[in-house]
Amino acid sequence: MTKRKRYSAEFKAKVALEAIREELTTAELAKKYDIHPTMISGWKRTAIENMAAAFGVASSAEPQISASEVEKLHAKIGQLVIERDFLSAASSLILGTGGKKR
């Protein structure tokens, strides 16, 4: 039994793009890359179907932050503000200049 070959997404995109350009026939591309013509046709069809997604909403590329993550970050900001205020007051007591060095 032979193992199936796994092709990277970059390789599939490269071959599909060449098939879309139609500079070579599917049979010629199959011979060039040593793969079955049916695979090239499938990759080409998939590339064309998913092409609109490349021009879709830009916000989909940005990572989504959950509400719990936002809550956690707000709590951390509050903690850091309290620590800053405490250290500012403590440094003014130590330095006696309102927290500023001479």
C-alpha positions as CSV (number, residue, x, y, z in Angstrom):
1,M,0.0,0.0,0.0
2,T,1.2,3.5,-0.8
3,K,0.8,6.5,1.4
4,R,-1.2,9.5,0.1
5,K,0.7,12.6,-0.6
6,R,-0.1,15.7,1.4
7,Y,0.2,19.0,-0.4
8,S,0.7,22.3,1.3
9,A,-1.8,25.1,0.9
10,E,0.8,27.2,-0.8
11,F,1.5,24.5,-3.4
12,K,-2.3,24.1,-4.0
13,A,-2.7,27.8,-4.4
14,K,0.2,28.0,-6.8
15,V,-1.1,25.2,-9.0
16,A,-4.7,26.5,-8.8
17,L,-3.6,30.0,-9.9
18,E,-1.7,28.6,-12.8
19,A,-4.8,26.6,-13.8
20,I,-7.0,29.8,-13.5
21,R,-4.5,31.7,-15.8
22,E,-4.9,28.9,-18.4
23,E,-1.4,29.4,-19.8
24,L,-1.1,25.6,-19.7
25,T,-3.8,23.0,-20.0
26,T,-4.8,20.9,-17.0
27,A,-3.1,17.9,-18.5
28,E,0.1,19.9,-19.0
29,L,0.0,21.1,-15.4
30,A,-0.6,17.6,-14.1
31,K,2.4,16.4,-16.0
32,K,4.5,19.3,-14.8
33,Y,3.7,18.8,-11.1
34,D,3.2,15.0,-11.3
35,I,-0.4,15.1,-9.9
36,H,-3.7,14.0,-11.2
37,P,-5.7,16.4,-13.4
38,T,-8.8,15.9,-11.3
39,M,-6.9,17.3,-8.3
40,I,-6.0,20.4,-10.2
41,S,-9.6,20.9,-11.3
42,G,-10.8,20.5,-7.7
43,W,-8.2,23.0,-6.4
44,K,-9.1,25.5,-9.1
45,R,-12.8,25.2,-8.3
46,T,-12.2,25.6,-4.6
47,A,-9.9,28.7,-5.2
48,I,-12.6,30.3,-7.4
49,E,-15.4,29.6,-4.9
50,N,-13.4,31.1,-2.0
51,M,-11.9,34.0,-3.8
52,A,-14.7,36.4,-2.6
53,A,-13.7,35.8,1.0
54,A,-10.3,37.5,0.3
55,F,-12.2,40.7,-0.3
56,G,-14.7,40.3,2.5
57,V,-15.1,42.3,5.7
58,A,-11.8,43.5,7.1
59,S,-12.8,43.0,10.7
60,S,-12.8,39.2,10.2
61,A,-9.0,39.4,10.0
62,E,-8.8,41.1,13.4
63,P,-8.8,38.8,16.4
64,Q,-12.1,38.8,18.3
65,I,-11.9,39.5,22.1
66,S,-14.5,37.9,24.3
67,A,-16.4,39.9,27.0
68,S,-14.7,37.9,29.8
69,E,-11.3,38.9,28.3
70,V,-12.3,42.6,28.3
71,E,-13.5,42.3,31.9
72,K,-10.2,40.7,32.9
73,L,-8.2,43.5,31.2
74,H,-10.3,46.2,32.8
75,A,-9.6,44.6,36.3
76,K,-5.9,44.6,35.5
77,I,-6.0,48.2,34.5
78,G,-7.8,49.1,37.8
79,Q,-5.2,47.2,39.8
80,L,-2.3,48.9,38.1
81,V,-3.9,52.4,38.6
82,I,-4.2,51.7,42.4
83,E,-0.6,50.4,42.6
84,R,0.6,53.5,40.7
85,D,-1.2,55.9,43.0
86,F,0.0,54.1,46.1
87,L,3.6,54.1,44.9
88,S,3.3,57.8,44.0
89,A,2.1,58.7,47.5
90,A,4.8,56.5,49.1
91,S,7.5,58.1,47.1
92,S,6.3,61.6,48.0
93,L,6.6,60.6,51.7
94,I,10.1,59.1,51.2
95,L,11.5,61.9,49.0
96,G,9.4,64.7,50.6
97,T,9.1,66.5,47.2
98,G,5.8,65.4,46.1
99,G,7.2,62.4,44.3
100,K,9.7,64.4,42.2
101,K,13.5,64.0,42.4
102,R,15.6,67.0,43.0
